[in-house]
Amino acid sequence: PVENYQAFIDGGQQLDMKLEPKHGQQIYAVLDGAVSAVLTKKDADIDALLKDAQSKIDGILARG
């Protein structure tokens, strides 16, 4: 029943809504690849993955 959602609707009115950071989804996609590799590959080179992710993210941020 719709009335079961009333507390959720009422509580939402008190939240301070904030926008997602600019380029957030692009950055999450880069980090997702690095995290996925660390979790699924026994021989993952974490330092190299982080360096590559940093380079890609720096490029995303540089483009504004």
mmJSON file of the N, C-alpha and C atoms, coordinates in Angstrom:
{"data_MODEL":{"atom_site":{
"group_PDB":["ATOM","ATOM","ATOM","ATOM","ATOM","ATOM","ATOM","ATOM","ATOM","ATOM","ATOM","ATOM","ATOM","ATOM","ATOM","ATOM","ATOM","ATOM","ATOM","ATOM","ATOM","ATOM","ATOM","ATOM","ATOM","ATOM","ATOM","ATOM","ATOM","ATOM","ATOM","ATOM","ATOM","ATOM","ATOM","ATOM","ATOM","ATOM","ATOM","ATOM","ATOM","ATOM","ATOM","ATOM","ATOM","ATOM","ATOM","ATOM","ATOM","ATOM","ATOM","ATOM","ATOM","ATOM","ATOM","ATOM","ATOM","ATOM","ATOM","ATOM","ATOM","ATOM","ATOM","ATOM","ATOM","ATOM","ATOM","ATOM","ATOM","ATOM","ATOM","ATOM","ATOM","ATOM","ATOM","ATOM","ATOM","ATOM","ATOM","ATOM","ATOM","ATOM","ATOM","ATOM","ATOM","ATOM","ATOM","ATOM","ATOM","ATOM","ATOM","ATOM","ATOM","ATOM","ATOM","ATOM","ATOM","ATOM","ATOM","ATOM","ATOM","ATOM","ATOM","ATOM","ATOM","ATOM","ATOM","ATOM","ATOM","ATOM","ATOM","ATOM","ATOM","ATOM","ATOM","ATOM","ATOM","ATOM","ATOM","ATOM","ATOM","ATOM","ATOM","ATOM","ATOM","ATOM","ATOM","ATOM","ATOM","ATOM","ATOM","ATOM","ATOM","ATOM","ATOM","ATOM","ATOM","ATOM","ATOM","ATOM","ATOM","ATOM","ATOM","ATOM","ATOM","ATOM","ATOM","ATOM","ATOM","ATOM","ATOM","ATOM","ATOM","ATOM","ATOM","ATOM","ATOM","ATOM","ATOM","ATOM","ATOM","ATOM","ATOM","ATOM","ATOM","ATOM","ATOM","ATOM","ATOM","ATOM","ATOM","ATOM","ATOM","ATOM","ATOM","ATOM","ATOM","ATOM","ATOM","ATOM","ATOM","ATOM","ATOM","ATOM","ATOM","ATOM","ATOM","ATOM","ATOM","ATOM","ATOM","ATOM"],
"id":[1,2,3,4,5,6,7,8,9,10,11,12,13,14,15,16,17,18,19,20,21,22,23,24,25,26,27,28,29,30,31,32,33,34,35,36,37,38,39,40,41,42,43,44,45,46,47,48,49,50,51,52,53,54,55,56,57,58,59,60,61,62,63,64,65,66,67,68,69,70,71,72,73,74,75,76,77,78,79,80,81,82,83,84,85,86,87,88,89,90,91,92,93,94,95,96,97,98,99,100,101,102,103,104,105,106,107,108,109,110,111,112,113,114,115,116,117,118,119,120,121,122,123,124,125,126,127,128,129,130,131,132,133,134,135,136,137,138,139,140,141,142,143,144,145,146,147,148,149,150,151,152,153,154,155,156,157,158,159,160,161,162,163,164,165,166,167,168,169,170,171,172,173,174,175,176,177,178,179,180,181,182,183,184,185,186,187,188,189,190,191,192],
"type_symbol":["N","C","C","N","C","C","N","C","C","N","C","C","N","C","C","N","C","C","N","C","C","N","C","C","N","C","C","N","C","C","N","C","C","N","C","C","N","C","C","N","C","C","N","C","C","N","C","C","N","C","C","N","C","C","N","C","C","N","C","C","N","C","C","N","C","C","N","C","C","N","C","C","N","C","C","N","C","C","N","C","C","N","C","C","N","C","C","N","C","C","N","C","C","N","C","C","N","C","C","N","C","C","N","C","C","N","C","C","N","C","C","N","C","C","N","C","C","N","C","C","N","C","C","N","C","C","N","C","C","N","C","C","N","C","C","N","C","C","N","C","C","N","C","C","N","C","C","N","C","C","N","C","C","N","C","C","N","C","C","N","C","C","N","C","C","N","C","C","N","C","C","N","C","C","N","C","C","N","C","C","N","C","C","N","C","C","N","C","C","N","C","C"],
"label_atom_id":["N","CA","C","N","CA","C","N","CA","C","N","CA","C","N","CA","C","N","CA","C","N","CA","C","N","CA","C","N","CA","C","N","CA","C","N","CA","C","N","CA","C","N","CA","C","N","CA","C","N","CA","C","N","CA","C","N","CA","C","N","CA","C","N","CA","C","N","CA","C","N","CA","C","N","CA","C","N","CA","C","N","CA","C","N","CA","C","N","CA","C","N","CA","C","N","CA","C","N","CA","C","N","CA","C","N","CA","C","N","CA","C","N","CA","C","N","CA","C","N","CA","C","N","CA","C","N","CA","C","N","CA","C","N","CA","C","N","CA","C","N","CA","C","N","CA","C","N","CA","C","N","CA","C","N","CA","C","N","CA","C","N","CA","C","N","CA","C","N","CA","C","N","CA","C","N","CA","C","N","CA","C","N","CA","C","N","CA","C","N","CA","C","N","CA","C","N","CA","C","N","CA","C","N","CA","C","N","CA","C","N","CA","C","N","CA","C","N","CA","C","N","CA","C"],
"label_alt_id":[null,null,null,null,null,null,null,null,null,null,null,null,null,null,null,null,null,null,null,null,null,null,null,null,null,null,null,null,null,null,null,null,null,null,null,null,null,null,null,null,null,null,null,null,null,null,null,null,null,null,null,null,null,null,null,null,null,null,null,null,null,null,null,null,null,null,null,null,null,null,null,null,null,null,null,null,null,null,null,null,null,null,null,null,null,null,null,null,null,null,null,null,null,null,null,null,null,null,null,null,null,null,null,null,null,null,null,null,null,null,null,null,null,null,null,null,null,null,null,null,null,null,null,null,null,null,null,null,null,null,null,null,null,null,null,null,null,null,null,null,null,null,null,null,null,null,null,null,null,null,null,null,null,null,null,null,null,null,null,null,null,null,null,null,null,null,null,null,null,null,null,null,null,null,null,null,null,null,null,null,null,null,null,null,null,null,null,null,null,null,null,null],
"label_comp_id":["PRO","PRO","PRO","VAL","VAL","VAL","GLU","GLU","GLU","ASN","ASN","ASN","TYR","TYR","TYR","GLN","GLN","GLN","ALA","ALA","ALA","PHE","PHE","PHE","ILE","ILE","ILE","ASP","ASP","ASP","GLY","GLY","GLY","GLY","GLY","GLY","GLN","GLN","GLN","GLN","GLN","GLN","LEU","LEU","LEU","ASP","ASP","ASP","MET","MET","MET","LYS","LYS","LYS","LEU","LEU","LEU","GLU","GLU","GLU","PRO","PRO","PRO","LYS","LYS","LYS","HIS","HIS","HIS","GLY","GLY","GLY","GLN","GLN","GLN","GLN","GLN","GLN","ILE","ILE","ILE","TYR","TYR","TYR","ALA","ALA","ALA","VAL","VAL","VAL","LEU","LEU","LEU","ASP","ASP","ASP","GLY","GLY","GLY","ALA","ALA","ALA","VAL","VAL","VAL","SER","SER","SER","ALA","ALA","ALA","VAL","VAL","VAL","LEU","LEU","LEU","THR","THR","THR","LYS","LYS","LYS","LYS","LYS","LYS","ASP","ASP","ASP","ALA","ALA","ALA","ASP","ASP","ASP","ILE","ILE","ILE","ASP","ASP","ASP","ALA","ALA","ALA","LEU","LEU","LEU","LEU","LEU","LEU","LYS","LYS","LYS","ASP","ASP","ASP","ALA","ALA","ALA","GLN","GLN","GLN","SER","SER","SER","LYS","LYS","LYS","ILE","ILE","ILE","ASP","ASP","ASP","GLY","GLY","GLY","ILE","ILE","ILE","LEU","LEU","LEU","ALA","ALA","ALA","ARG","ARG","ARG","GLY","GLY","GLY"],
"label_asym_id":["A","A","A","A","A","A","A","A","A","A","A","A","A","A","A","A","A","A","A","A","A","A","A","A","A","A","A","A","A","A","A","A","A","A","A","A","A","A","A","A","A","A","A","A","A","A","A","A","A","A","A","A","A","A","A","A","A","A","A","A","A","A","A","A","A","A","A","A","A","A","A","A","A","A","A","A","A","A","A","A","A","A","A","A","A","A","A","A","A","A","A","A","A","A","A","A","A","A","A","A","A","A","A","A","A","A","A","A","A","A","A","A","A","A","A","A","A","A","A","A","A","A","A","A","A","A","A","A","A","A","A","A","A","A","A","A","A","A","A","A","A","A","A","A","A","A","A","A","A","A","A","A","A","A","A","A","A","A","A","A","A","A","A","A","A","A","A","A","A","A","A","A","A","A","A","A","A","A","A","A","A","A","A","A","A","A","A","A","A","A","A","A"],
"label_entity_id":["1","1","1","1","1","1","1","1","1","1","1","1","1","1","1","1","1","1","1","1","1","1","1","1","1","1","1","1","1","1","1","1","1","1","1","1","1","1","1","1","1","1","1","1","1","1","1","1","1","1","1","1","1","1","1","1","1","1","1","1","1","1","1","1","1","1","1","1","1","1","1","1","1","1","1","1","1","1","1","1","1","1","1","1","1","1","1","1","1","1","1","1","1","1","1","1","1","1","1","1","1","1","1","1","1","1","1","1","1","1","1","1","1","1","1","1","1","1","1","1","1","1","1","1","1","1","1","1","1","1","1","1","1","1","1","1","1","1","1","1","1","1","1","1","1","1","1","1","1","1","1","1","1","1","1","1","1","1","1","1","1","1","1","1","1","1","1","1","1","1","1","1","1","1","1","1","1","1","1","1","1","1","1","1","1","1","1","1","1","1","1","1"],
"label_seq_id":[1,1,1,2,2,2,3,3,3,4,4,4,5,5,5,6,6,6,7,7,7,8,8,8,9,9,9,10,10,10,11,11,11,12,12,12,13,13,13,14,14,14,15,15,15,16,16,16,17,17,17,18,18,18,19,19,19,20,20,20,21,21,21,22,22,22,23,23,23,24,24,24,25,25,25,26,26,26,27,27,27,28,28,28,29,29,29,30,30,30,31,31,31,32,32,32,33,33,33,34,34,34,35,35,35,36,36,36,37,37,37,38,38,38,39,39,39,40,40,40,41,41,41,42,42,42,43,43,43,44,44,44,45,45,45,46,46,46,47,47,47,48,48,48,49,49,49,50,50,50,51,51,51,52,52,52,53,53,53,54,54,54,55,55,55,56,56,56,57,57,57,58,58,58,59,59,59,60,60,60,61,61,61,62,62,62,63,63,63,64,64,64],
"pdbx_PDB_ins_code":[null,null,null,null,null,null,null,null,null,null,null,null,null,null,null,null,null,null,null,null,null,null,null,null,null,null,null,null,null,null,null,null,null,null,null,null,null,null,null,null,null,null,null,null,null,null,null,null,null,null,null,null,null,null,null,null,null,null,null,null,null,null,null,null,null,null,null,null,null,null,null,null,null,null,null,null,null,null,null,null,null,null,null,null,null,null,null,null,null,null,null,null,null,null,null,null,null,null,null,null,null,null,null,null,null,null,null,null,null,null,null,null,null,null,null,null,null,null,null,null,null,null,null,null,null,null,null,null,null,null,null,null,null,null,null,null,null,null,null,null,null,null,null,null,null,null,null,null,null,null,null,null,null,null,null,null,null,null,null,null,null,null,null,null,null,null,null,null,null,null,null,null,null,null,null,null,null,null,null,null,null,null,null,null,null,null,null,null,null,null,null,null],
"Cartn_x":[0.821,0.0,0.86,0.349,1.066,1.379,0.512,0.746,2.006,2.471,3.705,4.927,4.828,5.939,5.91,4.882,4.722,5.904,6.42,7.566,8.785,8.979,10.079,9.893,8.7,8.407,8.572,8.049,8.161,9.615,10.385,11.786,12.628,12.288,13.031,12.966,11.922,11.765,12.782,13.363,14.302,15.761,15.995,17.361,17.931,19.223,19.94,20.494,19.826,20.208,21.485,22.375,23.632,23.804,24.35,24.609,25.84,25.857,27.03,28.194,29.415,30.57,30.689,31.172,31.378,32.319,31.993,32.776,32.775,31.889,31.858,31.749,30.836,30.644,31.868,32.523,33.733,34.841,34.982,36.013,35.692,34.413,34.017,34.308,34.102,34.357,35.837,36.705,38.148,38.516,38.027,38.349,37.752,36.589,35.951,36.846,37.475,38.374,39.56,40.128,41.279,40.878,39.785,39.327,38.963,38.293,37.914,39.145,40.169,41.398,42.057,42.084,42.699,41.932,40.621,39.805,39.74,40.039,39.865,41.157,42.255,43.519,44.543,44.982,45.954,47.258,47.637,48.912,48.753,47.665,47.422,48.533,49.04,50.07,49.349,49.104,48.3,48.917,50.218,50.87,50.674,50.821,50.642,49.189,48.262,46.84,46.478,46.999,46.711,47.358,48.573,49.252,48.481,48.019,47.239,45.911,45.253,43.989,44.209,45.28,45.574,45.79,46.526,46.78,45.478,44.616,43.332,42.452,42.412,41.582,42.129,43.445,44.041,43.642,43.611,43.192,41.733,40.891,39.464,39.306,40.008,39.891,40.495,41.553,42.202,41.298,40.443,39.523,38.382,38.29,37.277,35.945],
"Cartn_y":[-1.21,0.0,1.267,2.277,3.541,4.151,3.996,4.604,4.063,2.904,2.36,3.192,3.987,4.811,6.231,6.566,7.943,8.412,7.582,7.98,8.282,7.505,7.742,9.077,9.335,10.589,11.775,11.67,12.766,13.022,11.977,12.126,12.727,12.458,12.997,14.507,15.081,16.535,17.237,16.529,17.121,16.947,16.217,15.963,17.15,17.367,18.392,17.716,17.898,17.225,17.832,16.959,17.398,16.684,17.395,16.804,15.908,14.934,14.075,14.918,14.636,15.398,15.321,16.402,16.446,15.308,14.619,13.488,12.284,12.267,11.175,9.802,9.634,8.325,7.885,8.825,8.479,8.019,8.705,8.346,6.997,6.773,5.483,4.345,4.584,3.547,3.176,4.167,3.9,3.1,3.537,2.855,1.451,1.277,-0.035,-1.057,-0.647,-1.553,-1.963,-1.008,-1.305,-2.218,-1.905,-2.715,-4.122,-4.217,-5.522,-6.384,-5.787,-6.53,-7.023,-6.184,-6.581,-7.749,-7.71,-8.744,-10.046,-10.012,-11.218,-11.813,-11.081,-11.588,-11.753,-12.988,-13.252,-12.5,-12.304,-11.654,-10.17,-9.568,-8.151,-7.276,-6.388,-5.434,-4.181,-4.131,-3.057,-1.691,-1.581,-0.285,0.186,-0.726,-0.364,-0.003,-0.753,-0.459,0.919,1.239,2.552,3.678,3.437,4.46,4.715,3.642,3.772,4.491,4.114,4.765,6.248,6.569,7.97,8.761,8.176,8.854,9.116,8.116,8.273,9.313,9.275,10.224,11.635,11.778,13.108,13.667,12.801,13.228,13.669,12.929,13.288,14.645,14.837,16.095,17.267,17.011,18.083,18.617,17.754,18.192,19.039,19.099,19.944,19.363],
"Cartn_z":[0.0,0.0,0.0,-0.632,-0.759,0.601,1.563,2.882,3.56,3.149,3.72,3.339,2.306,1.836,2.386,3.149,3.605,4.457,5.336,6.17,5.291,4.253,3.321,2.607,2.141,1.441,2.379,3.586,4.555,4.935,5.147,5.531,4.432,3.192,2.063,1.972,2.502,2.458,3.355,4.306,5.257,4.827,3.761,3.318,2.558,2.741,1.989,0.738,-0.371,-1.609,-2.185,-2.66,-3.259,-4.591,-5.546,-6.849,-6.793,-7.658,-7.777,-8.296,-7.838,-8.32,-9.843,-10.417,-11.864,-12.268,-13.303,-13.828,-12.884,-11.906,-10.934,-11.579,-12.513,-13.136,-13.94,-14.592,-15.354,-14.409,-13.295,-12.316,-11.684,-11.341,-10.771,-11.752,-13.038,-14.043,-14.082,-13.983,-13.969,-12.72,-11.581,-10.328,-10.283,-10.887,-10.92,-11.614,-12.701,-13.405,-12.55,-11.836,-10.975,-9.817,-9.17,-8.032,-8.5,-9.623,-10.16,-10.438,-11.007,-11.296,-10.01,-8.997,-7.72,-7.094,-7.213,-6.58,-7.368,-8.652,-9.47,-10.015,-9.962,-10.505,-9.387,-9.186,-8.125,-8.336,-9.593,-9.89,-10.239,-9.811,-10.126,-9.546,-10.36,-9.932,-9.437,-8.15,-7.561,-7.825,-7.653,-7.884,-9.325,-10.274,-11.682,-11.975,-11.393,-11.597,-11.052,-9.871,-9.281,-10.081,-10.563,-11.369,-12.661,-13.298,-14.524,-14.245,-13.152,-12.79,-12.513,-11.805,-11.504,-12.785,-13.718,-14.985,-15.741,-15.788,-16.476,-15.785,-14.467,-13.716,-13.847,-13.796,-13.997,-15.362,-16.375,-17.706,-17.733,-17.045,-16.965,-16.294,-15.189,-14.443,-15.214,-15.972,-16.737,-17.844,-18.366,-19.422,-18.867,-17.55,-16.909,-17.025],
"occupancy":[1.0,1.0,1.0,1.0,1.0,1.0,1.0,1.0,1.0,1.0,1.0,1.0,1.0,1.0,1.0,1.0,1.0,1.0,1.0,1.0,1.0,1.0,1.0,1.0,1.0,1.0,1.0,1.0,1.0,1.0,1.0,1.0,1.0,1.0,1.0,1.0,1.0,1.0,1.0,1.0,1.0,1.0,1.0,1.0,1.0,1.0,1.0,1.0,1.0,1.0,1.0,1.0,1.0,1.0,1.0,1.0,1.0,1.0,1.0,1.0,1.0,1.0,1.0,1.0,1.0,1.0,1.0,1.0,1.0,1.0,1.0,1.0,1.0,1.0,1.0,1.0,1.0,1.0,1.0,1.0,1.0,1.0,1.0,1.0,1.0,1.0,1.0,1.0,1.0,1.0,1.0,1.0,1.0,1.0,1.0,1.0,1.0,1.0,1.0,1.0,1.0,1.0,1.0,1.0,1.0,1.0,1.0,1.0,1.0,1.0,1.0,1.0,1.0,1.0,1.0,1.0,1.0,1.0,1.0,1.0,1.0,1.0,1.0,1.0,1.0,1.0,1.0,1.0,1.0,1.0,1.0,1.0,1.0,1.0,1.0,1.0,1.0,1.0,1.0,1.0,1.0,1.0,1.0,1.0,1.0,1.0,1.0,1.0,1.0,1.0,1.0,1.0,1.0,1.0,1.0,1.0,1.0,1.0,1.0,1.0,1.0,1.0,1.0,1.0,1.0,1.0,1.0,1.0,1.0,1.0,1.0,1.0,1.0,1.0,1.0,1.0,1.0,1.0,1.0,1.0,1.0,1.0,1.0,1.0,1.0,1.0,1.0,1.0,1.0,1.0,1.0,1.0],
"B_iso_or_equiv":[0.0,0.0,0.0,0.0,0.0,0.0,0.0,0.0,0.0,0.0,0.0,0.0,0.0,0.0,0.0,0.0,0.0,0.0,0.0,0.0,0.0,0.0,0.0,0.0,0.0,0.0,0.0,0.0,0.0,0.0,0.0,0.0,0.0,0.0,0.0,0.0,0.0,0.0,0.0,0.0,0.0,0.0,0.0,0.0,0.0,0.0,0.0,0.0,0.0,0.0,0.0,0.0,0.0,0.0,0.0,0.0,0.0,0.0,0.0,0.0,0.0,0.0,0.0,0.0,0.0,0.0,0.0,0.0,0.0,0.0,0.0,0.0,0.0,0.0,0.0,0.0,0.0,0.0,0.0,0.0,0.0,0.0,0.0,0.0,0.0,0.0,0.0,0.0,0.0,0.0,0.0,0.0,0.0,0.0,0.0,0.0,0.0,0.0,0.0,0.0,0.0,0.0,0.0,0.0,0.0,0.0,0.0,0.0,0.0,0.0,0.0,0.0,0.0,0.0,0.0,0.0,0.0,0.0,0.0,0.0,0.0,0.0,0.0,0.0,0.0,0.0,0.0,0.0,0.0,0.0,0.0,0.0,0.0,0.0,0.0,0.0,0.0,0.0,0.0,0.0,0.0,0.0,0.0,0.0,0.0,0.0,0.0,0.0,0.0,0.0,0.0,0.0,0.0,0.0,0.0,0.0,0.0,0.0,0.0,0.0,0.0,0.0,0.0,0.0,0.0,0.0,0.0,0.0,0.0,0.0,0.0,0.0,0.0,0.0,0.0,0.0,0.0,0.0,0.0,0.0,0.0,0.0,0.0,0.0,0.0,0.0,0.0,0.0,0.0,0.0,0.0,0.0],
"pdbx_formal_charge":[null,null,null,null,null,null,null,null,null,null,null,null,null,null,null,null,null,null,null,null,null,null,null,null,null,null,null,null,null,null,null,null,null,null,null,null,null,null,null,null,null,null,null,null,null,null,null,null,null,null,null,null,null,null,null,null,null,null,null,null,null,null,null,null,null,null,null,null,null,null,null,null,null,null,null,null,null,null,null,null,null,null,null,null,null,null,null,null,null,null,null,null,null,null,null,null,null,null,null,null,null,null,null,null,null,null,null,null,null,null,null,null,null,null,null,null,null,null,null,null,null,null,null,null,null,null,null,null,null,null,null,null,null,null,null,null,null,null,null,null,null,null,null,null,null,null,null,null,null,null,null,null,null,null,null,null,null,null,null,null,null,null,null,null,null,null,null,null,null,null,null,null,null,null,null,null,null,null,null,null,null,null,null,null,null,null,null,null,null,null,null,null],
"auth_seq_id":[1,1,1,2,2,2,3,3,3,4,4,4,5,5,5,6,6,6,7,7,7,8,8,8,9,9,9,10,10,10,11,11,11,12,12,12,13,13,13,14,14,14,15,15,15,16,16,16,17,17,17,18,18,18,19,19,19,20,20,20,21,21,21,22,22,22,23,23,23,24,24,24,25,25,25,26,26,26,27,27,27,28,28,28,29,29,29,30,30,30,31,31,31,32,32,32,33,33,33,34,34,34,35,35,35,36,36,36,37,37,37,38,38,38,39,39,39,40,40,40,41,41,41,42,42,42,43,43,43,44,44,44,45,45,45,46,46,46,47,47,47,48,48,48,49,49,49,50,50,50,51,51,51,52,52,52,53,53,53,54,54,54,55,55,55,56,56,56,57,57,57,58,58,58,59,59,59,60,60,60,61,61,61,62,62,62,63,63,63,64,64,64],
"auth_comp_id":["PRO","PRO","PRO","VAL","VAL","VAL","GLU","GLU","GLU","ASN","ASN","ASN","TYR","TYR","TYR","GLN","GLN","GLN","ALA","ALA","ALA","PHE","PHE","PHE","ILE","ILE","ILE","ASP","ASP","ASP","GLY","GLY","GLY","GLY","GLY","GLY","GLN","GLN","GLN","GLN","GLN","GLN","LEU","LEU","LEU","ASP","ASP","ASP","MET","MET","MET","LYS","LYS","LYS","LEU","LEU","LEU","GLU","GLU","GLU","PRO","PRO","PRO","LYS","LYS","LYS","HIS","HIS","HIS","GLY","GLY","GLY","GLN","GLN","GLN","GLN","GLN","GLN","ILE","ILE","ILE","TYR","TYR","TYR","ALA","ALA","ALA","VAL","VAL","VAL","LEU","LEU","LEU","ASP","ASP","ASP","GLY","GLY","GLY","ALA","ALA","ALA","VAL","VAL","VAL","SER","SER","SER","ALA","ALA","ALA","VAL","VAL","VAL","LEU","LEU","LEU","THR","THR","THR","LYS","LYS","LYS","LYS","LYS","LYS","ASP","ASP","ASP","ALA","ALA","ALA","ASP","ASP","ASP","ILE","ILE","ILE","ASP","ASP","ASP","ALA","ALA","ALA","LEU","LEU","LEU","LEU","LEU","LEU","LYS","LYS","LYS","ASP","ASP","ASP","ALA","ALA","ALA","GLN","GLN","GLN","SER","SER","SER","LYS","LYS","LYS","ILE","ILE","ILE","ASP","ASP","ASP","GLY","GLY","GLY","ILE","ILE","ILE","LEU","LEU","LEU","ALA","ALA","ALA","ARG","ARG","ARG","GLY","GLY","GLY"],
"auth_asym_id":["A","A","A","A","A","A","A","A","A","A","A","A","A","A","A","A","A","A","A","A","A","A","A","A","A","A","A","A","A","A","A","A","A","A","A","A","A","A","A","A","A","A","A","A","A","A","A","A","A","A","A","A","A","A","A","A","A","A","A","A","A","A","A","A","A","A","A","A","A","A","A","A","A","A","A","A","A","A","A","A","A","A","A","A","A","A","A","A","A","A","A","A","A","A","A","A","A","A","A","A","A","A","A","A","A","A","A","A","A","A","A","A","A","A","A","A","A","A","A","A","A","A","A","A","A","A","A","A","A","A","A","A","A","A","A","A","A","A","A","A","A","A","A","A","A","A","A","A","A","A","A","A","A","A","A","A","A","A","A","A","A","A","A","A","A","A","A","A","A","A","A","A","A","A","A","A","A","A","A","A","A","A","A","A","A","A","A","A","A","A","A","A"],
"auth_atom_id":["N","CA","C","N","CA","C","N","CA","C","N","CA","C","N","CA","C","N","CA","C","N","CA","C","N","CA","C","N","CA","C","N","CA","C","N","CA","C","N","CA","C","N","CA","C","N","CA","C","N","CA","C","N","CA","C","N","CA","C","N","CA","C","N","CA","C","N","CA","C","N","CA","C","N","CA","C","N","CA","C","N","CA","C","N","CA","C","N","CA","C","N","CA","C","N","CA","C","N","CA","C","N","CA","C","N","CA","C","N","CA","C","N","CA","C","N","CA","C","N","CA","C","N","CA","C","N","CA","C","N","CA","C","N","CA","C","N","CA","C","N","CA","C","N","CA","C","N","CA","C","N","CA","C","N","CA","C","N","CA","C","N","CA","C","N","CA","C","N","CA","C","N","CA","C","N","CA","C","N","CA","C","N","CA","C","N","CA","C","N","CA","C","N","CA","C","N","CA","C","N","CA","C","N","CA","C","N","CA","C","N","CA","C","N","CA","C","N","CA","C","N","CA","C"],
"pdbx_PDB_model_num":[1,1,1,1,1,1,1,1,1,1,1,1,1,1,1,1,1,1,1,1,1,1,1,1,1,1,1,1,1,1,1,1,1,1,1,1,1,1,1,1,1,1,1,1,1,1,1,1,1,1,1,1,1,1,1,1,1,1,1,1,1,1,1,1,1,1,1,1,1,1,1,1,1,1,1,1,1,1,1,1,1,1,1,1,1,1,1,1,1,1,1,1,1,1,1,1,1,1,1,1,1,1,1,1,1,1,1,1,1,1,1,1,1,1,1,1,1,1,1,1,1,1,1,1,1,1,1,1,1,1,1,1,1,1,1,1,1,1,1,1,1,1,1,1,1,1,1,1,1,1,1,1,1,1,1,1,1,1,1,1,1,1,1,1,1,1,1,1,1,1,1,1,1,1,1,1,1,1,1,1,1,1,1,1,1,1,1,1,1,1,1,1]
}}}
